[in-house]
Amino acid sequence: MAPAYRFLLGLFLGGGMFLLTDVVINMIVDPFDRAPFLDLPFNREQVSKPINRRLYQLQQSAKDPKPNMIIGDSRGELLNAAYFRELGTEDWGNASFGGASLFEEYETLQFIQSVRPVKQAIVTLQLREWNDGYDPDQVREAVDLLEHPSHYYLSLAVLDASIANLRNLWTGGSKGADLPSGIAGLSTPEAQRKAFWQFTLKGDGEILENWRAPIAAKRTFLDMIDFAKSNKIDLTILLLPVNDAMRNLILQRRGAEYQAFKQYVKAQAKVLDFDVPSVLTADDTQWRDPEHFTPDVARGIVKSILQEKAEFPVVLSCPKECDEAPDAVGGGIAGQ
């Protein structure tokens, strides 16, 4: 056999063995819990979720679909489905993930609707997403991996998560908080908190500086409204509170754009607005950082959604085509 043919045959066999190994490892570990056939003690939430939050959250929603969904970014993720269960309802799920764009939230709603018809969707929104300069789009790839088994098991990204799970299982390692290295190395939790507080303000300040007029974002927003109407989904936009430090930054950098954003959204859709100054937004002890509130605050917001109790100032607005449009409410929007 000529040397060139031997080289090509070796390359072909080597590539085939690599792909076969990739498939076998991904099938055994199944890091995103797509269709596990071995009951192995992997901590997928701890290991796989930080590697690909979109894929992990979409798979969890597909595995246990609920008729009522929270869809949003890392702040929406704080409204844990467990808090709804604490109030006696099992029919709420959460498909939120950190860094979500408006387009990704719309794609997430479409995916969940394809798995099970959605009765009510609460989609979080903020000025950062109302911005054509902020447009991550990784949900499409995650949906492709979930809808096509061959893509999932052959994926090198999935293999990376599989290896991380195997390493974690082998070493018994635990993953610490997701902090930048310069902050994680600080000596006390309070020092870490203060440093991360400033780190968050700096990062959001850079996003605000690079803010671009929401031409594509508006189209996506209107498409999402039309999709909800055509599928008989009760859609509510949720504006979550931020700490006063973040509010002051937004008003300083993009005050006019922020006001126009809220005015436009409220003219087009039903909006539950917690994004108002209050004792809550002024109390730093209620905040992990300038935009992420504590679990106690999250529970209070969930109570408002379920009309249990409004612990914080909230305004419900609705365009003319809605059945009811109160200026302000003491409860929520989703009585069970």
Secondary structure, 3 states (H helix, E strand, C coil): CCHHHHHHHHHHHHHHHHHHHHHHHHHHHCCCCCCCCCCCCCCHHHHHHHHCHHHHHHHHHHHCCCCEEEECCHHHHCCCHHHHHHCCCCCEEECCCCCCCHHHHHHHHHHHHHHCCCCEEEEECCCCCCCCCCCCCCHHHHHHHHHCHHHHHHCHHHHHHHHHHHHHHHHCCCCCCCCCHHHHCCCCHHHHHHHHHHHHHHHHHHHHHCCCCCHHHHHHHHHHHHHHHHCCCEEEEEECCCCHHHHHHHHHHHHHHHHHHHHHHHHHCEEEECCCCCHHHHCHHHEEECCEECHHHHHHHHHHHCCCCCCCCCEEECCCCCCCCCCCCCCCCCCC
